[in-house]
């Protein structure tokens, strides 16, 4: 069940439409002015990274045990994800990352 995003060609407002299936016909109208002159936009959720982009942004040894043995790397991905999405990190997550960086392994994890 996709959600399509449209920009009104008359007033430039954005509108979203939830449809039951990809093959369902959509006749969008602007929520702001009622115009039917709508242009479909690519949603930010539809744009992902290419495989090459993922490899470029990931350190070469990120999947190795040595990478995670360096306490500076513990939680780096989690911190980056929260920052990238503009979400405040819950105190419990911050405490877990700080504890791991000080040498305490997360509960239930044998290193």
N, C-alpha and C positions, 0 to 999 in steps of 0.2 A: 504494500500500500504506500505508494510514493507521495511525496509532497512536492509540488511544482511551484516555482517562484517566478513571478512575472513583473515587468516594469511597464507602467502605463506610458504610452507614447504621447498622451495628451498632457498629463500633469506630472509625470515622472515618479509617481508614488509606486511603492512596492506592494505586491499582494501575493499571498500564498494560497495554494489550492491543494487540498487533500483529496486524492482519488483512490478508488477501490482497487484498481489494477493498472498496470502499465498500458494495457490496450484500451482502457476506458476513454471515451472522447471527453475532451475538456474544452469548454467555451468560457474562458475567464473574463470577468469584468472587474474593473478597477474598484477597490473598496472605497477610495476617496472621492472619485468623480463619476463613477458609473460607466466610463467609456469601455468599449470593447476593443479598442486599439491597444492590445497588449503584446509585449514581446517576451518570450520565455528567456529566463536567465539561467546560467549554470549556478547551482547552489554551491555554497562553500563546502558542504558535506560531500558533494560529488567530486570535488577536486582532491585527489590524493597524491601521494608521492609516487614517483616511479621507483622501480627497483634500484636503479642507479642512484637516485636521490637519497634513498635510505642508506645505501652503502657509503655514499659520500659523507653523510652526517653522523655515521657511527664509527667510533674508533676501531682500528683494525683488530685489536685484541678484546673487543667488548664482550664476546661470548666466552672468553676463556676464564678459567679459575683465577689466573693471575690478575686479571682486570679487577675482579671483585675482592681480591686480597688487599688491594690498595684502598684504605679507608676513605680516601677523598672521593672515590667513585661510588661508594655505597649511597644509594638514594639519589644520585645525580639525575638519572632518568625520571624519577618521580618528581623531583623539584622542577626539572625542565618542563614536564607535562603540565603541572599545575600552573606554572608561569605562562606557558604558551596559551593555555585556555583561559587565562585571567581569573583563575579560581583561587581563593585563599586556602592555604594548606591547613587542614585540621591540626590542632595542637598535638593530638596523639600521634599523627604521622610524623610531625616535626620531631617529637620526642624520640620516636623509634629510630629515625635517621641519625639524630645526634648521638643516641646511645650506641648505635652501630659504629659510628665514626670514632667513638671513644673506646671501642674494643668490645662492647657487649653484643653478642650475637642475638638476632631476633629470636623470640621464644619459639621453640619447636624446630629450630634449624640447627643441624649439626654441621659445623665447618671443620 
